[in-house]
Amino acid sequence: MKTLFSYVRLHAGEMTLGLIIKFFATMMDLMIPYVLEVILDDIVPQNDIKLIVTWGVIMLLCAAASVTTNITANRMATKSAGKVTKKLRHDLFRRISYLSSAQTDSFTESTLISRITSDTYNVNQMLTRVQRLGVRGPILLIGGIIFTLSLDAPLTLVLIGMLPLIAVVVYTVTKLSIPLYTKCQAFLDRLVRVVQENATGVRIIKALSKSEHERKRFSEANASLSEEERRVGILMAITNPTTTLVLNVGLTLIVLIGAHRADSSLTETGTIIAFLSYFTIIIGAMLGITRIFIVCSKGVASANRISEVLNTPDGYPILPEDACERSNPEYRLAFEDVSFSYNKVENNLTDIDFALKPGDTLGIIGATGSGKTTIVNLVLRFYDPDKGRVLVDGRDIRTIPLDELRNRIGIAMQNDFIMAGSIRENIDFKRGLDDDAILKAAEIAQATGFISRRPEGLDYMLTARGGNLSGGQKQRLLIARAVAAQPDVLILDDSSSALDYKTDADLRKTLSKHFPNMTTIIVAQRISSIMNADCILMLDDGEIIGKGTHSELLNNCGLYKSISDAQMGGGLNA
């Protein structure tokens, strides 16, 4: 909650003004029964019409002032809560964007989506309700008791006797509800994850006839969430009826005692009517306070979940230059005995070592799960190695600011992100490139053919995830995006798998021609995509089992040779 308070303080002035207006509105509400009591007990017996009209106007003015100021205060509460939530949501999104991949894996994407949507909404509702009812409820309660004391002290004692019982109910519900709401949000995260996975993988799910299985997964997640919501609902359902029961018992006692006192001439009719009006106000105040605690229970649970993300330490600390020894600057990119594990139990990479000069091309091949993409993740510093170093121009990448590092690297992945927008927007990707640079990138990526065949050219609109492009067209578009900024290091992570052999070969030739000093890493399943690389790594279970040129690996790496023979035929390898 400390984190949330720091955001609330930014709008403390506006909130304070709103609370002052709400205080005035509440005092007007409290004045109305008092004026009514004066009219009935003091003014009406005088039979003075002018005086009755005057006090009637005063009562109407109090009511009008109450309505006007309540509306103003409520609008201010909504506005200030919206500002806090907007800033909170902005900072939360910004923090999420700077989380390391390991931290994102720890939180999971679904819970991050839930925290930035439903949790911020819960906080907004809490802030709004607290401003609307947080002042009004207690003032109506305390003010009502004070006014009733001034009207009839014995009757007020009956009312005061009910308050401890209500306080016990509110405290118990609040104490039990916060953990339940936290569990509800966790189950909501699970439901969001299932929906997200189904939305992104709908084609493969249908292709593998797994729709029924996914429906069962959703039903299980939905049932778990519904059960937890049912438990919360049962707890919340107890609150208002219990509070109302206690207050109605008090109301009954007041009516009985008040009638007896009126018969005994110990109090007057106007006093009883005013007292009942105040009692109704106090009932509303108590129910309002109860609702505040219910909303706060949910809001506090959500605020704690948001704070957990906002207070997560920087996942990519930038080390000072003198903290790491510099290496040979002639190498554009180097791995020095790098080992890495995602789960910190079993290595995904072990003792990876290579060095690339400007203009060098590295090919990486291996079975699924051999560590190919993990090497790419370490180059981009999505993760830091557990052992060893990754170097760019002799500098440990942990000493290089992330923007500087990643601006020097272009990457195209097999299933990379294509947004709904024009071809121009997808290649430019908010970098401010002119059309000449975009067309040149498209030409290098062998994409000008399918672009020119469309009347709109670069303005041709793509659907989300490139649904109106073929697999090969999407890959060429992604490669064009990667080379458009002319990076120092280009990574093609299985991004030519949908290209035919001729297009793949033409792509590699144009890359060499236009970017002779660009270091290139090609992750591939096809030998033909990497056979001309200056160095090839043959990976197996996170280890390098073969390293060298194509011809060298044919002679000294049995696994590489068997893959080559299977793909290209033994005669072509001679």
Secondary structure in CASP SS format (residue, H / E / C, confidence):
PFRMAT SS
TARGET T0000
AUTHOR 0000-0000-0000
METHOD secondary structure of the structure
MODEL  1
M C 1.00
K H 1.00
T H 1.00
L H 1.00
F H 1.00
S H 1.00
Y H 1.00
V H 1.00
R H 1.00
L H 1.00
H H 1.00
A H 1.00
G H 1.00
E H 1.00
M H 1.00
T H 1.00
L H 1.00
G H 1.00
L H 1.00
I H 1.00
I H 1.00
K H 1.00
F H 1.00
F H 1.00
A H 1.00
T H 1.00
M H 1.00
M H 1.00
D H 1.00
L H 1.00
M H 1.00
I H 1.00
P H 1.00
Y H 1.00
V H 1.00
L H 1.00
E H 1.00
V H 1.00
I H 1.00
L H 1.00
D H 1.00
D H 1.00
I H 1.00
V H 1.00
P H 1.00
Q H 1.00
N C 1.00
D C 1.00
I H 1.00
K H 1.00
L H 1.00
I H 1.00
V H 1.00
T H 1.00
W H 1.00
G H 1.00
V H 1.00
I H 1.00
M H 1.00
L H 1.00
L H 1.00
C H 1.00
A H 1.00
A H 1.00
A H 1.00
S H 1.00
V H 1.00
T H 1.00
T H 1.00
N H 1.00
I H 1.00
T H 1.00
A H 1.00
N H 1.00
R H 1.00
M H 1.00
A H 1.00
T H 1.00
K H 1.00
S H 1.00
A H 1.00
G H 1.00
K H 1.00
V H 1.00
T H 1.00
K H 1.00
K H 1.00
L H 1.00
R H 1.00
H H 1.00
D H 1.00
L H 1.00
F H 1.00
R H 1.00
R H 1.00
I H 1.00
S H 1.00
Y C 1.00
L C 1.00
S C 1.00
S H 1.00
A H 1.00
Q H 1.00
T H 1.00
D H 1.00
S H 1.00
F H 1.00
T C 1.00
E H 1.00
S H 1.00
T H 1.00
L H 1.00
I H 1.00
S H 1.00
R H 1.00
I H 1.00
T H 1.00
S H 1.00
D H 1.00
T H 1.00
Y H 1.00
N H 1.00
V H 1.00
N H 1.00
Q H 1.00
M H 1.00
L H 1.00
T H 1.00
R H 1.00
V H 1.00
Q H 1.00
R H 1.00
L H 1.00
G C 1.00
V C 1.00
R H 1.00
G H 1.00
P H 1.00
I H 1.00
L H 1.00
L H 1.00
I H 1.00
G H 1.00
G H 1.00
I H 1.00
I H 1.00
F H 1.00
T H 1.00
L H 1.00
S H 1.00
L H 1.00
D C 1.00
A H 1.00
P H 1.00
L H 1.00
T H 1.00
L H 1.00
V H 1.00
L H 1.00
I H 1.00
G H 1.00
M H 1.00
L H 1.00
P H 1.00
L H 1.00
I H 1.00
A H 1.00
V H 1.00
V H 1.00
V H 1.00
Y H 1.00
T H 1.00
V H 1.00
T H 1.00
K H 1.00
L H 1.00
S H 1.00
I H 1.00
P H 1.00
L H 1.00
Y H 1.00
T H 1.00
K H 1.00
C H 1.00
Q H 1.00
A H 1.00
F H 1.00
L H 1.00
D H 1.00
R H 1.00
L H 1.00
V H 1.00
R H 1.00
V H 1.00
V H 1.00
Q H 1.00
E H 1.00
N H 1.00
A H 1.00
T H 1.00
G C 1.00
V H 1.00
R H 1.00
I H 1.00
I H 1.00
K H 1.00
A H 1.00
L C 1.00
S C 1.00
K C 1.00
S H 1.00
E H 1.00
H H 1.00
E H 1.00
R H 1.00
K H 1.00
R H 1.00
F H 1.00
S H 1.00
E H 1.00
A H 1.00
N H 1.00
A H 1.00
S H 1.00
L H 1.00
S H 1.00
E H 1.00
E H 1.00
E H 1.00
R H 1.00
R H 1.00
V H 1.00
G H 1.00
I H 1.00
L H 1.00
M H 1.00
A H 1.00
I H 1.00
T H 1.00
N H 1.00
P H 1.00
T H 1.00
T H 1.00
T H 1.00
L H 1.00
V H 1.00
L H 1.00
N H 1.00
V H 1.00
G H 1.00
L H 1.00
T H 1.00
L H 1.00
I H 1.00
V H 1.00
L H 1.00
I H 1.00
G H 1.00
A H 1.00
H H 1.00
R H 1.00
A H 1.00
D H 1.00
S C 1.00
S C 1.00
L C 1.00
T C 1.00
E C 1.00
T H 1.00
G H 1.00
T H 1.00
I H 1.00
I H 1.00
A H 1.00
F H 1.00
L H 1.00
S H 1.00
Y H 1.00
F H 1.00
T H 1.00
I H 1.00
I H 1.00
I H 1.00
G H 1.00
A H 1.00
M H 1.00
L H 1.00
G H 1.00
I H 1.00
T H 1.00
R H 1.00
I H 1.00
F H 1.00
I H 1.00
V H 1.00
C H 1.00
S H 1.00
K H 1.00
G H 1.00
V H 1.00
A H 1.00
S H 1.00
A H 1.00
N H 1.00
R H 1.00
I H 1.00
S H 1.00
E H 1.00
V H 1.00
L H 1.00
N C 1.00
T C 1.00
P C 1.00
D C 1.00
G C 1.00
Y C 1.00
P C 1.00
I C 1.00
L C 1.00
P C 1.00
E H 1.00
D H 1.00
A H 1.00
C C 1.00
E C 1.00
R C 1.00
S C 1.00
N C 1.00
P C 1.00
E C 1.00
Y C 1.00
R C 1.00
L E 1.00
A E 1.00
F E 1.00
E E 1.00
D E 1.00
V E 1.00
S E 1.00
F E 1.00
S C 1.00
Y C 1.00
N C 1.00
K C 1.00
V C 1.00
E C 1.00
N C 1.00
N C 1.00
L E 1.00
T E 1.00
D E 1.00
I E 1.00
D E 1.00
F E 1.00
A E 1.00
L E 1.00
K C 1.00
P C 1.00
G C 1.00
D C 1.00
T E 1.00
L E 1.00
G E 1.00
I E 1.00
I E 1.00
G E 1.00
A C 1.00
T C 1.00
G C 1.00
S C 1.00
G C 1.00
K H 1.00
T H 1.00
T H 1.00
I H 1.00
V H 1.00
N H 1.00
L H 1.00
V H 1.00
L C 1.00
R C 1.00
F C 1.00
Y C 1.00
D C 1.00
P C 1.00
D C 1.00
K E 1.00
G E 1.00
R E 1.00
V E 1.00
L E 1.00
V E 1.00
D C 1.00
G C 1.00
R E 1.00
D E 1.00
I H 1.00
R H 1.00
T H 1.00
I C 1.00
P C 1.00
L H 1.00
D H 1.00
E H 1.00
L H 1.00
R H 1.00
N H 1.00
R C 1.00
I E 1.00
G E 1.00
I E 1.00
A E 1.00
M E 1.00
Q C 1.00
N C 1.00
D C 1.00
F C 1.00
I C 1.00
M C 1.00
A C 1.00
G E 1.00
S E 1.00
I H 1.00
R H 1.00
E H 1.00
N H 1.00
I H 1.00
D H 1.00
F C 1.00
K C 1.00
R C 1.00
G C 1.00
L C 1.00
D C 1.00
D H 1.00
D H 1.00
A H 1.00
I H 1.00
L H 1.00
K H 1.00
A H 1.00
A H 1.00
E H 1.00
I H 1.00
A C 1.00
Q C 1.00
A C 1.00
T H 1.00
G H 1.00
F H 1.00
I H 1.00
S H 1.00
R C 1.00
R C 1.00
P C 1.00
E C 1.00
G H 1.00
L H 1.00
D H 1.00
Y C 1.00
M E 1.00
L E 1.00
T C 1.00
A H 1.00
R H 1.00
G H 1.00
G C 1.00
N C 1.00
L C 1.00
S C 1.00
G H 1.00
G H 1.00
Q H 1.00
K H 1.00
Q H 1.00
R H 1.00
L H 1.00
L H 1.00
I H 1.00
A H 1.00
R H 1.00
A H 1.00
V H 1.00
A H 1.00
A C 1.00
Q C 1.00
P C 1.00
D C 1.00
V E 1.00
L E 1.00
I E 1.00
L E 1.00
D E 1.00
D C 1.00
S C 1.00
S C 1.00
S C 1.00
A C 1.00
L C 1.00
D C 1.00
Y H 1.00
K H 1.00
T H 1.00
D H 1.00
A H 1.00
D H 1.00
L H 1.00
R H 1.00
K H 1.00
T H 1.00
L H 1.00
S H 1.00
K H 1.00
H H 1.00
F C 1.00
P C 1.00
N C 1.00
M C 1.00
T E 1.00
T E 1.00
I E 1.00
I E 1.00
V E 1.00
A C 1.00
Q C 1.00
R C 1.00
I H 1.00
S H 1.00
S H 1.00
I H 1.00
M C 1.00
N C 1.00
A C 1.00
D C 1.00
C E 1.00
I E 1.00
L E 1.00
M E 1.00
L E 1.00
D E 1.00
D C 1.00
G C 1.00
E E 1.00
I E 1.00
I E 1.00
G E 1.00
K E 1.00
G E 1.00
T C 1.00
H H 1.00
S H 1.00
E H 1.00
L H 1.00
L H 1.00
N H 1.00
N H 1.00
C C 1.00
G H 1.00
L H 1.00
Y H 1.00
K H 1.00
S H 1.00
I H 1.00
S H 1.00
D H 1.00
A H 1.00
Q H 1.00
M H 1.00
G C 1.00
G H 1.00
G H 1.00
L H 1.00
N H 1.00
A C 1.00
END
